[in-house]
């Protein structure tokens, strides 16, 4: 929301009900969503049809009712937390690098006669010896 948009909007039409604000809190706390797009699509269910953005609706509900769960920082933290967790649609084996086949023994690399020294980051320059 930009300051110009706030000045032009109809404050009566964008006034959320307390039930809508509580529904947004319930949605943000729930673990049944993976992206904010899922929350955006649910806004008309609670009568918020003046925006298609969950975060804008949460910001307006916070401005009206002051629920700390709808503060922009709290919403951003929850969205980040949800987006960083493993997805339910991805199989667990692929996410952890496992496979359905039995584990293969790990063979140790053969020791070389002269171990190489760790190469320092030279950024394109030849290191001095």
C-alpha positions as CSV (number, residue, x, y, z in Angstrom):
1,X,0.0,0.0,0.0
2,X,1.4,3.3,-1.0
3,X,0.5,6.6,0.7
4,X,-1.4,7.7,-2.5
5,X,-3.4,4.6,-2.5
6,X,-4.3,5.0,1.2
7,X,-5.5,8.6,0.5
8,X,-7.7,7.6,-2.4
9,X,-9.3,4.4,-1.0
10,X,-12.7,4.3,0.4
11,X,-12.1,3.7,4.1
12,X,-15.7,2.4,4.7
13,X,-15.5,-0.2,1.9
14,X,-12.1,-1.4,3.2
15,X,-13.2,-1.6,6.8
16,X,-12.8,-5.3,7.8
17,X,-15.1,-7.0,10.3
18,X,-13.6,-8.4,13.5
19,X,-14.6,-11.9,12.3
20,X,-12.6,-11.4,9.2
21,X,-9.5,-10.2,11.2
22,X,-9.8,-13.2,13.5
23,X,-10.1,-15.5,10.4
24,X,-6.9,-14.0,9.0
25,X,-5.1,-14.7,12.3
26,X,-6.5,-18.3,12.3
27,X,-5.2,-18.8,8.7
28,X,-1.7,-17.4,9.3
29,X,-1.3,-19.6,12.4
30,X,-2.5,-22.8,10.6
31,X,-0.1,-25.2,8.9
32,X,-2.4,-26.0,6.0
33,X,-0.9,-23.5,3.5
34,X,2.4,-23.3,1.6
35,X,2.2,-20.0,-0.3
36,X,0.5,-16.7,0.3
37,X,-1.4,-17.3,-2.9
38,X,-3.4,-19.9,-1.1
39,X,-4.3,-17.3,1.5
40,X,-5.0,-14.7,-1.2
41,X,-7.7,-17.0,-2.8
42,X,-9.5,-17.4,0.6
43,X,-10.0,-13.7,1.2
44,X,-13.5,-13.5,-0.4
45,X,-14.7,-16.2,2.0
46,X,-14.6,-13.7,4.8
47,X,-15.9,-10.7,2.9
48,X,-12.5,-9.1,2.0
49,X,-13.1,-8.5,-1.7
50,X,-11.5,-5.1,-1.9
51,X,-8.0,-6.6,-2.3
52,X,-6.6,-9.9,-3.6
53,X,-3.5,-9.6,-1.4
54,X,-3.4,-11.3,2.0
55,X,-0.7,-9.1,3.3
56,X,-2.5,-5.9,2.4
57,X,-5.7,-7.3,4.1
58,X,-3.6,-8.2,7.2
59,X,-2.1,-4.8,7.3
60,X,-5.5,-3.1,7.1
61,X,-6.9,-5.4,9.9
62,X,-3.9,-4.6,12.0
63,X,-4.5,-0.8,11.4
64,X,-8.1,-1.2,12.5
65,X,-8.0,-3.8,15.3
66,X,-4.3,-3.8,16.3
67,X,-3.9,-7.6,16.6
68,X,-0.2,-8.3,17.0
69,X,-0.4,-11.4,14.9
70,X,-1.4,-9.2,11.9
71,X,1.5,-6.8,12.3
72,X,3.5,-6.7,9.1
73,X,6.7,-8.0,10.7
74,X,4.8,-10.9,12.3
75,X,3.2,-11.8,9.0
76,X,6.5,-11.6,7.2
77,X,8.2,-13.8,9.7
78,X,5.4,-16.4,9.5
79,X,5.4,-16.4,5.7
80,X,9.2,-16.8,5.8
81,X,8.9,-19.7,8.3
82,X,6.3,-21.5,6.2
83,X,8.2,-20.9,2.9
84,X,11.5,-22.3,4.4
85,X,10.1,-25.5,5.7
86,X,10.1,-28.6,3.5
87,X,7.2,-28.9,1.1
88,X,4.6,-31.6,1.6
89,X,4.4,-32.3,-2.1
90,X,8.1,-33.3,-2.4
91,X,8.9,-36.9,-1.5
92,X,11.0,-37.2,1.6
93,X,13.6,-39.4,-0.1
94,X,14.3,-36.8,-2.7
95,X,14.6,-34.0,-0.2
96,X,17.1,-35.9,1.9
97,X,19.1,-37.4,-1.0
98,X,18.0,-41.0,-0.1
99,X,16.8,-43.6,-2.5
100,X,14.8,-46.8,-2.4
101,X,17.8,-49.0,-3.1
102,X,19.9,-50.5,-0.3
103,X,22.8,-48.4,0.9
104,X,26.0,-48.8,-1.1
105,X,29.3,-49.1,0.9
106,X,31.4,-45.9,0.7
107,X,34.9,-46.5,-0.7
108,X,37.7,-44.4,0.6
109,X,39.7,-42.6,-2.1
110,X,43.2,-44.0,-2.7
111,X,45.8,-41.9,-0.9
112,X,48.0,-40.0,-3.4
113,X,51.8,-39.8,-3.0
114,X,51.8,-36.1,-2.6
115,X,48.7,-34.5,-1.0
116,X,47.7,-31.3,-2.6
117,X,47.8,-28.2,-0.4
118,X,44.5,-26.4,-0.1
119,X,44.2,-23.8,-2.8
120,X,43.7,-20.3,-1.5
121,X,41.2,-18.0,-3.2
122,X,43.4,-16.1,-5.7
123,X,40.7,-14.2,-7.6
124,X,42.4,-14.7,-10.9
125,X,45.9,-13.9,-9.8
126,X,48.8,-16.4,-9.7
127,X,49.7,-17.1,-6.1
128,X,53.3,-16.3,-5.0
129,X,55.4,-19.4,-4.1
